Amino acid sequence: MSITAVLLPVFVQVGLTFVILFWMGRSRYGALRAGEVKIPDIALGERNWPGGVQKIANAYQNQFELPVLFYAIVALALITKKADLIFVVMSWLFVVTRLVHAGIHVTSNRVPQRFRAFVAGVLILLLMWIIFALRIFAAELGV
C-alpha cells in the first residue's frame, strides 16, 4: 500500500481534531464576549462553561483518547510494512466512526447513539491491533 493511502485517514483524523479545536476556541470566545461566563470562573474548571461550549470541548478532548492508539498502529504498520488494503479500509472505518462520534457529540449529544459510534470504533481499532499483532508474530515464526 502506498504511504499516501495509509496516511490519508490519519490526515482526516488530525483535520477533525483541528476543526473541533478552532470551533471550541470560537465558541469559548463567543461565550466570553456574550458575558455567559467570567474569566475568574473558567479558571476554576470546565463546568463553568455553558453546556454547548462544553460539549465541543469534550469532543475535542475525546480526540486525544482513543485516536492515540490509532496513530500508534499506523506508525507501527508503516515501519513494519504491515499496512495493506485491509489495514487502510479498517483505518477509514475507524475514522468514519470518529467523525460520527464527534458529530453526535457536538450536536444532539444523544448518548446511546454516541456510544454505538464509540463502540464501533473501539471494535474496529481492536481488530486492527489483533490483526497487526498476528502478522508480526507470524512473520517472526516464518509463517
BALO-359460 format. One record per residue: x, y, z of N, C-alpha, C in turn; residue in three letters. Coordinates in steps of 0.02 Angstrom, whole numbers. Each point is the difference from the previous one (the first is absolute). Layout:
SITE      n.X      n.Y      n.Z     ca.X     ca.Y     ca.Z      c.X      c.Y      c.Z    aa
SITE        X        Y        Z        X        Y        Z        X        Y        Z   Ala
...
END
This chain:
SITE      n.X      n.Y      n.Z     ca.X     ca.Y     ca.Z      c.X      c.Y      c.Z    aa
SITE       42      -59        0      -42       59        0       45       62        0   Met
SITE      -23       51      -33       39       62       -3       -3       36       67   Ser
SITE       52       38       14        2       39       62      -59       50        1   Ile
SITE      -16       29      -57      -55       47       -3      -66      -34       20   Thr
SITE      -12      -59      -27      -62      -36       16       -4      -17       74   Ala
SITE       56      -17       30        1      -17       71      -10       62       43   Val
SITE       30       55      -21       -2       61       42      -62       44      -11   Leu
SITE      -35       -8      -54      -58       42      -13      -52       -3       56   Leu
SITE      -18      -59       26      -46        0       57       28       36       62   Pro
SITE       65       -3        9       31       36       56       -8       75      -10   Val
SITE       11       23      -61       -8       72      -14      -72       22       12   Phe
SITE      -48      -42      -17      -71       18       12      -13        3       76   Val
SITE       27      -48       37       -9        0       73       33       61       31   Gln
SITE       59       17      -22       34       61       25      -40       62      -20   Val
SITE      -27        0      -61      -42       56      -21      -61        8       44   Gly
SITE      -31      -56       17      -58        2       46       20       32       66   Leu
SITE       58      -18       26       23       27       63        9       76       -4   Thr
SITE       29       24      -54       10       72       -8      -66       37      -11   Phe
SITE      -46      -30      -37      -65       32      -10      -35        9       67   Val
SITE        0      -52       41      -32        5       65       37       50       45   Ile
SITE       67        1       -4       39       48       40      -19       72      -17   Leu
SITE       -2       16      -65      -17       68      -19      -73       16       17   Phe
SITE      -44      -49       -8      -71       10       18       -6       13       75   Trp
SITE       38      -38       40       -1       10       72       25       70       17   Met
SITE       55       21      -30       27       67       13      -49       55      -17   Gly
SITE      -31       -8      -58      -50       50      -21      -59        1       48   Arg
SITE      -23      -59       21      -57       -4       46       17       29       68   Ser
SITE       60      -15       24       20       27       65        7       76       -3   Arg
SITE       30       24      -54        6       73       -8      -69       33       -3   Tyr
SITE      -46      -31      -36      -67       26       -5      -36        2       67   Gly
SITE       10      -52       39      -31       -3       67       29       54       45   Ala
SITE       65       12       -5       31       53       40      -26       68      -21   Leu
SITE       -4       12      -65      -24       65      -24      -72       12       18   Arg
SITE      -40      -53        1      -71        6       16      -13        6       75   Ala
SITE       53       -8       39       -7        5       72      -31      -62       32   Gly
SITE        0      -56      -38      -29      -62       27       45      -32       53   Glu
SITE       62       21        1       48      -27       48       51       55       15   Val
SITE       26       -1       60       50       49       20       69      -33        4   Lys
SITE       51       39      -15       69      -27       -1       20      -32       66   Ile
SITE      -13       30       57       21      -35       62      -36      -67        8   Pro
SITE      -63       -4      -23      -38      -62        8       28      -57      -42   Asp
SITE       22       15      -61       24      -53      -44       67      -28       25   Ile
SITE       36       40       38       62      -25       28      -12      -54       53   Ala
SITE      -61       -2       25      -18      -49       51      -21      -67      -28   Leu
SITE       -8       -5      -65      -18      -64      -29      -47        6      -59   Gly
SITE       -3      -54      -37      -40       -1      -62      -75        3       14   Glu
SITE      -21      -20       58      -72        1       16      -30       69       -6   Arg
SITE       41       51        0      -25       68       -2      -17       24      -70   Asn
SITE       19      -38      -51      -17       19      -68      -73      -18      -14   Trp
SITE      -33       36      -44      -69      -19      -19        0      -70      -31   Pro
SITE      -56      -34        5       -6      -69      -23       21      -11      -72   Gly
SITE      -21       43      -45       18       -8      -71       75        5      -12   Gly
SITE       32       45       35       72        9       -5       35      -60       29   Val
SITE      -25      -26       55       31      -57       33       -6      -63      -42   Gln
SITE      -55       -8      -37       -7      -58      -45       56       -1      -51   Lys
SITE       15       58      -28       54        5      -49       67      -15       32   Ile
SITE       11       27       60       62      -13       36        8      -74       16   Ala
SITE      -54      -33       18        3      -72       14       15      -39      -64   Asn
SITE      -29       20      -55       14      -33      -64       73        9      -19   Ala
SITE       27       59       13       71       12      -13       44      -45       44   Tyr
SITE      -16       -4       63       39      -42       46       -2      -73      -22   Gln
SITE      -56      -22      -26       -6      -69      -23       49      -16      -57   Asn
SITE       22       50      -36       46      -12      -56       71      -17       24   Gln
SITE       10        3       65       65      -18       28       -4      -62       44   Phe
SITE      -52      -37       -8       -8      -62       37        8      -59      -47   Glu
SITE      -53      -27      -26        3      -59      -44       43       11      -63   Leu
SITE       -3       58      -32       41        9      -60       75       -7       11   Pro
SITE       23        7       61       72      -10       13       21      -71      -19   Val
SITE      -42      -49       15       15      -69      -20       -1       -8      -75   Leu
SITE      -42       38      -34       -3       -1      -73       64       28      -29   Phe
SITE       23       57       26       62       29      -25       58      -48       10   Tyr
SITE        2      -32       57       55      -46       15        0      -59      -48   Ala
SITE      -58      -30      -13        0      -58      -44       16       19      -72   Ile
SITE      -20       58      -22       18       21      -67       75        8       -6   Val
SITE       30       32       49       73        8       -2       35      -67        0   Ala
SITE      -22      -45       43       31      -66        4      -11      -41      -64   Leu
SITE      -59        6      -29      -15      -37      -62       43       26      -57   Ala
SITE       12       65       -2       44       27      -51       72      -24        9   Leu
SITE       24        4       61       69      -20       15       12      -73      -16   Ile
SITE      -48      -42       18        8      -72      -10      -25      -25      -68   Thr
SITE      -26       47      -39      -27      -16      -67      -56      -51        4   Lys
SITE      -44        8       48      -58      -44       10      -65       35      -20   Lys
SITE        4       57      -31      -60       36      -20      -20      -22      -71   Ala
SITE      -57      -32       -5      -25      -23      -65      -70       28      -11   Asp
SITE      -34      -25      -51      -67       26      -16      -48       -9       59   Leu
SITE        2      -58       32      -44      -12       58       14       52       54   Ile
SITE       64       14       12       19       49       51      -28       69      -18   Phe
SITE        7       19      -63      -24       66      -21      -77        4        5   Val
SITE      -35      -52      -20      -73        0        4      -21        6       74   Val
SITE       32      -38       43      -17        4       71       18       69       29   Met
SITE       53       30      -23       18       68       22      -55       49      -18   Ser
SITE      -25       -5      -62      -55       44      -21      -62      -12       41   Trp
SITE      -16      -64       13      -59      -15       41        7       30       70   Leu
SITE       60       -5       29       12       29       66      -11       76       -3   Phe
SITE       29       32      -50       -6       73       -4      -73       21      -11   Val
SITE      -37      -38      -39      -71       15      -10      -37       -4       67   Val
SITE       16      -51       41      -33       -4       66       18       60       43   Thr
SITE       61       25       -7       20       59       39      -36       62      -24   Arg
SITE      -10        6      -66      -38       57      -27      -72       -2       24   Leu
SITE      -30      -59       -2      -69       -8       24       -4       15       75   Val
SITE       46      -28       38        1       11       72        5       75       16   His
SITE       47       34      -33        9       72       13      -62       39      -22   Ala
SITE      -29      -19      -57      -60       34      -24      -57       -6       49   Gly
SITE      -10      -59       27      -53       -9       50       17       39       63   Ile
SITE       64       -2       19       22       32       63      -15       75       -1   His
SITE       13       33      -56       -7       73       -2      -70       24      -21   Val
SITE      -43      -47      -18      -68       20      -20      -51      -26       51   Thr
SITE      -33      -54      -16      -54      -25       44       28      -29       65   Ser
SITE       60      -26       -2       33      -32       57      -43      -56       29   Asn
SITE      -33      -36      -44      -40      -57       22       49      -56       19   Arg
SITE        4      -13       64       50      -46       27       -5      -70      -30   Val
SITE      -60      -30       -7       -2      -67      -29       28       -3      -72   Pro
SITE      -15       50      -40       27        3      -69       76       11        2   Gln
SITE       21       46       42       71       14        6       38      -61       25   Arg
SITE      -30      -36       46       32      -60       27        7      -53      -55   Phe
SITE      -51       -8      -41        5      -50      -55       56       18      -48   Arg
SITE        7       63      -16       55       21      -44       67      -12       34   Ala
SITE        4       13       64       61      -11       38       18      -74        1   Phe
SITE      -48      -42       16       13      -72        4       20      -27      -68   Val
SITE      -31       23      -53       19      -22      -68       73       17      -13   Ala
SITE       20       60       18       70       21       -9       47      -41       43   Gly
SITE      -20      -14       61       42      -41       45       10      -70      -30   Val
SITE      -54      -30      -24        5      -68      -27       42       -1      -64   Leu
SITE       -7       49      -42       41        4      -60       73        7       18   Ile
SITE       15       45       47       69       11       20       29      -61       35   Leu
SITE      -39      -33       41       22      -61       32       17      -53      -52   Leu
SITE      -44       -8      -49       13      -48      -54       63       17      -39   Leu
SITE       10       65      -11       62       21      -34       61      -22       39   Met
SITE       -2       10       66       57      -19       43       10      -76        1   Trp
SITE      -55      -37        3        5      -73        1       31      -25      -65   Ile
SITE      -25       24      -57       27      -20      -65       73       19       -5   Ile
SITE       16       60       21       69       23       -3       45      -45       42   Phe
SITE      -21      -15       61       41      -42       44        9      -69      -30   Ala
SITE      -54      -29      -27        5      -66      -31       49        1      -59   Leu
SITE       -2       53      -39       46        5      -57       73        6       23   Arg
SITE       11       37       53       68        7       27       25      -67       25   Ile
SITE      -42      -34       39       21      -65       27        8      -52      -55   Phe
SITE      -43        1      -50        6      -47      -56       64       12      -39   Ala
SITE       19       63       -8       62       16      -35       60      -25       39   Ala
SITE       -3        7       66       55      -23       43        7      -76       -3   Glu
SITE      -57      -34       -6        1      -73       -3       12      -27      -70   Leu
SITE        0       45      -48       12      -19      -69      -61      -33      -32   Gly
SITE      -58       15       25      -62      -29      -27      -24       40      -59   Val
END
